[in-house]
Amino acid sequence: MRKLFAVFKREYLQTVRKKSFIILTILLPFLMAALMVIPSLLVAKSFGEKRIAVLDGTGKLRDAFEPNQLTAAITQDAPKELRKIVGRRGDRPTLVRAEYAAVGLDTRAAAAPYLARLTGEKLPEDRKLDGVLLIPSDVLTNVGAKLTYYSRSSTDLISQQEIARVATDALTRLRLSERGIEPAVIEDVLRRTPVEAIQVSRTGEEKKGGELNFLVGFVFAALLFIPMLIYGVEIMRGIVQEKTDRIVEILISSMSPIQLLGGKVLGLAAVGLTQVSVWMFMGGTVAGLAGGMAAASGLHLGQFLRLSIVPYFIIFYLLGYLIYVCVYAVGGAISNSEKEAQQATMPAMLIIMLPWFLLAPILMNPDSRMATVLSMIPLFTPITMFVRVLVSEPPFWQVGVSIVLTIATIFLLFWAAAKIFRVGILSYGKRPTIPELWRWMKVA
């Protein structure tokens, strides 16, 4: 035990004393925040407004596409995420500028010069079009009539949806008006009612802020995933380096391979917990400073950053870390270079990372059959079950069973890793095959 602690102490102090560790610990939260904010700002700047020609075969929708009316309609009805993306002019987003034209019965023939402006490359910028919307002349009477939208990009979905929504709303109002309904009554009937999302816990407690819950889930999943990945790779590199430099031959002459592996694993696990604790302290400080403003706006940050999450975070961090590190330790023990180790561990790591790839559907429906099944599979438990605990309230028996199964799997993986580590740490030359690894576990 004393020798294991000596390795633990060395690995821990050697890492936390590095300038790179200190700089990364302090700067990474700011870098992560920048990675989330800067792309949104770039999208906002690059999105710009779209110039769209609206060719109206009915000749009755001019008012709906007047600049002020169009902007007001988009401001009122566009999703909040859209309003954040497209930027603002004054207090209203500028998304679409419509060039309205009342055309005759043959809208397709009238569209020809506008389509030429859509594809023309030598036209001045103020003459180019980003889209052309055709409203057929029989749209008010023909049930099968369709709006047609032409654009230069097949993925220009936002502009298409917004301009089509405005046209559809205007057509609905026009149909009602032609049936003798007063304009004031139409506006009152078609007025949209906002929806407030509230989560109800098993104890009956009501919690607001579904969008923020989604963001918090991503942040905490990243806090679990990133340190596990970083320090798993660190262990793999350390083993490969010691093996390449033949230092490991000196080390295991004074201790068992199990003591060496255990010390390395626990030492870097403590490093990861130290780093995450600093990040959580920084985040808690920011949340505390922002808590007053959030409370004033009706948002209580305590529902997202409650203290009961901390023990769960520590438990699932350790479980996930130990699973990752066993895979990386085996990869380092059986390889002669870092490149070989990465190739050896890549298939297993892609499988273990499955919950990260499925994080969005898990967050949106944490009690679905997919999320429940994944959270009960030990390789996927750390991220999946913690995210479920964070944004929902899974039955306690599911949490307990998942933890027990994961601990049993870790013991099995650590036993296999120790067996392979004992033989592989002194093996050089060709990387072993799977049948050879099986023989190593039997003879070690």
N, C-alpha and C positions, 0 to 999 in steps of 0.2 A: 504493500500500500504506500509505503514511503517513497519508493521509486516511481510509482504511478503519479504521486503528487508532485514529485520533482519534475517530471515531464510536463504535467499540467501547468505548473508554475512557470516553467520556461516558455512554453508555447503562448501562454497568456501574456506575460510581461514582454516577451519579444515582439508581440504584435501590437499591443496597446501603446508601446513607447515609440513606435514608428511615427514620423511626421506625417506620412501619407495617411495613416489611420486617423490621426487627430484632424487633419484637414478634411478628409472625406466625411468624417462624422459630423463636422460642423457645417460643411458646405452642401452635402447631399440633399438635405431637406429643401434648401433654396434652389438647387438644381432641378429637383423633382417638381417644385412649384413652377419654376420657369418652363419646364417641359410641358406643363399643363396649360399655362397662361399664354406663352409665346405663340404656339400654333393657332390658338383662337384669335389672337391679335392679327397674325398673318392672314388667316382666312378672312377676317373682317376687312382687312385692307385689300386683299386680292379679289374679294367677291364683287364689289362694286354694284352699280345698278345695271339692270338689264333693260334694253330698249326693245319693246315688243310692239309689233303692228297688230291691231285688232280690226279685222275686216268683218263688219256686221251686216249680214244679209237682211236682218229685220229693220235696221235703221232706227231702232228705238232705245239703244243702250248707251247713247253718248254720255249721259250724265254719270253713269257708273264708272266710266273710265277717265273722267276729269281728274287732273293731277291730285287735287286736294281730297277728292272723294276716294280715289284709288288708294292713296297713302293711308287715309283714315281707316279704310276697310282692312288693309293688311295689318296696321297697327293694332286694331281691335281684336282681330280673329287669329292672327298668326300665332303659332306656338311660341312659348317663352324662349325655347332654345334657338328658334329661328331669329327672334328679335335680338338675341345676344350675338348671333353670328354675323348678321348683315350690317351691323354698325348703326350709327344714328346721325341724323342731321337735325339739330335742335333737339327735340324730344321724341322724334318719330323716325323709325327705320326707313331707309330708302332702298327698296328692293326692285321695283319694276316701274319703268316709265312707259306708258302706253301711247301709241300713235294711232288714234281712232280714225276709222274711215267707214262711212256707210256706203255699201256697194249694192249692186243690183242682185237679181235672182241667181246669176251665174257667179258664185263666189270664187270658184276655182279659176275661172278666166281672169277675174279681177285680181287674183293673188299673184299672177305671173310677175309683174314688175316688183312686187314686194319680196318675192322669193329670190329674184335676181339680186336685190340688195342684201339678202341673207347670205348669199354665197359669193358676192363680189369682193375681190381682194384689193382692187385699185380705188375703191370708193373712199372718200374722206371719212374719218371716224364718226362725225356727227350724222352721216348718212347710212352707216351700216346698221343692220338689225341683228338682234340675237335670237329673235323668235317671231313667228307669225301665227296668230290665232284666227281660225276661220269659224264664223258662226253662221250656219246655213239659214236661209231665208224661211224655211218651214219648221224651225226649231220649236216654235210656240204651239204648233198644231200636230206635228208628226212625232209620235211616241218613240219611233226608232231613230230619230235624228241624233247626230253625234257632232260634238265639237272636234275640230282638227287642229293640232298644234305642230308646227314645223320649227325645228331649231337646228343650230349648227352642231350641237352636242347631244348625243343620245342620253347623256346622264344629267341634263339640265332639268332635274326633276322638281327642284324647289320653285323655279320660275313657272314651270308648267302647272304645278299644283295650285300655286297662289293665283295666277291669272285665270285659270279654269274655275277656281272656287268663286272668285269675284263675278265672273260671267254667269255661273250657275245661280248664285244668289240674286243677281240682277234679273235673270230670267224668271226666277220664282216670284219675285216681287211684281214683275210685269204681268205674269199669268193671273196672280191674285187681283191686281189692279183692274185688269180687263174683265174680271168677273164681278166688279162693282164693290170691292172691299176698299174702305177708306185707307189712305196711306198711313195715317197714324195707327190704325188698327193693325196694318201689315207689320209695321216696325215693332209694335208691341208683341205681336204673336211670334215673330221671327227673332226676337231678342234672345241672344245666347246667355245661358246661365252658367257662371263659373263653377267648377267642381273643386272641392278641397279634399285632398287625400289624407285620411287619418288611419293609422294602424292601431288595432285594438289587441292588446296583449291578453294572455290567458287569465290574468287577474282582473281584467276589465279596464286597465289603464289605457288612455288614449294618447297616441303620439303622432305628431305632425312631422312633415318634412320628408316625404318619400324620396324626392330627388336627392336630398342631402344624404339620406341613408345609403343610396346607391353609390354616391361618391365616397362616403366613409368606408363602405365595404371594399371598394377598389384600393383605397389607401392602406387599410389594414392588411388586405391580402398581399399587397406589395411589401409591406413591412415584414410579413412572414416569409415571402418567397425570396426576396433579394438577398438578405443575409444568409439564408440557407444555401443559396446558389453560390454566393461569393466564397463562403468559408468551406463549403464542400470542395470547390475547386482548389482552395488554398491547401487543404489536406492532401488532395491528389498531387498537387505540384510539390509539396514538401516531401512526400514519400518518394516521388520520382527523382527529385533532386538528391535526397539522401542516398537513394539506391544507386544513382549514377556516380556520385562522388565516393561511394563505398563507405560513407560515414555510418550507415546502418549496421555494418558488420561490427563496428566498435560498440555501438549502442546495445545491440542484443547480446554482446558478450557479457554485459553487466546486468541485464534485465531480460525478462521474457518478452516475446513479441506481443503478447496480450497486454502487458503493462505499457509497452510503447504505444500501441494503438489506442488503448483506453486513455492514456494521458493526452495524446494529441486530440482525440475526439472531444474530451471534456474541456480541454484548454480553449480550443477554438469555439466551442459552444458558449463558454463564458464570455469570450470576446464578442460574439454576436449579440448576446443578451446585454452586454455593456453598451454596445453601439445602439441597439434598439431602445434601451432605457433612456439614453441621452436624447434620441429623437422624440420619444414620447414625452419627455420632460419639456423639450422645446415646444412641441405641439400643444401640450397642456398649458404652458405659459401663454402662448398665443391665444388659445381658446379662452383662457381666463381673462385676458385683456379684452377679447372681443365679446365676452359673455354679456357684458352690460348692454352693448348695442344690439346684440341678438335678442336678448330678453325684451328690450324695448320694442322690437319689431314682432314680438310674439313667438320667437323661436328659442327654445331652451336647449342649449348644447348638451346638457346633462343626459338627454335621452340617447345621444349618440356616443358620448364618451363616459358612460357610467363605469363606476369602479369595479363592478362585477365582471367586466370584460377582461381586466388585467390578469387574474389567475388563469382564465381560459386561454388568453394569449400566450402566457408563459408555458402552459401545458402543451398547447398545440405547436408552439415554436420548437420546444425540445423534441417532441415526437417527430415533427417534420425534419428537423435538423438531423436527428439520429438516422432516419431512413435515408436521407440524401447522402450523409457522410459514409454510410456503409457501402453504398454504391461507388462513391468516389474512391474510397480506400481500397476496394477491390480493384478498381481500374488502375490505380497507381501501383499496387503490388504486382500486378501481372504484366506491366508495361515497362519498356526500357526508355521511353521518351514521353514528353508531354503530349505530342501529337498522337502517339499510339494510345495513350490513356484516354484522350478525348474521343477517339474513334471507338474505343472499347465501351465507354460509358454512355455514348450518345443514344443508342436504342433504348436503354433502360430509362434515361432521363426524359426522353420524349414521352414515354408512357406515364411517368410520375407527374409530368407537367400537364397532363390532360385537364385537371380542374382549373388551371390557369387559363387555358384556351376556352373553357366553357364557363368562365366566371360570370359573364353577362347574363346568360339564361339562369344560372344558379341564383344570382342576386335578384332577378326579376320574379323567380318562382322558387323560393328556398324550400318549400314543402312538397315540390313535385316528386314524382317517382324517380326521375333521373337523379335529382339532387340527393334524395334520401338514400338511394342505392350507392351512389358514389361516396357519400359520407360514411357508409358502413364498410367500404373496402379499404383496408389499412393503408395501402399505398396512396390513396386519395383522401384519406380522412383529415390530415392536418389542415389543409386549406378549405376543403369543402365543409366540414363540420364547423370550423370556426366561423366561416362566413354565414352559415345557417344560424349559429348562436348569436352572431352580431346583428343580423337584420330580422330575425324571426325568433320563435321560441319552440325549438324541436322538443319532443318528449325527453325527459331526463334519462329514461332508460336507453334511448338511442345514443345519447351522448356518452353514457357510461359504457355501453357495449362497444361503441366505436373506439373508445380510449383503451379498453381492455384488449380488444383484438389488435390494435396498433402496437401496444406494448409487447404482446406475444410475438407479433411479426418482427419487431425490432430485436428481440432476444434471438429469434431464429436467424435474422439477417446478420446480427453481430456475431453469432456463433459461426456462421458460414464465412463471414468476412475474416474472422480471426483465424480460422483454419486455412483459408487461402493466403492470408497475410503471412502466416508462419512459414509457409513453403515459398510463396511467390516473392517475398522480400529479398531472398537470396538467390533468386533464379534470374539468369541473364540470357540474352540471346533471343530466340524466337518466342513470340507471344503464345501462351498455351491455348489449346482449343478447349471447347466446352467439355468433352470427355476427359481431358487431362485435368481440368479444374475439379471435376467430380472425383477423380482419383486423389487429388490433393486433399480434398475434404475427408476422404476415407482414411488416408494414411497419416494425416497431421495429428 
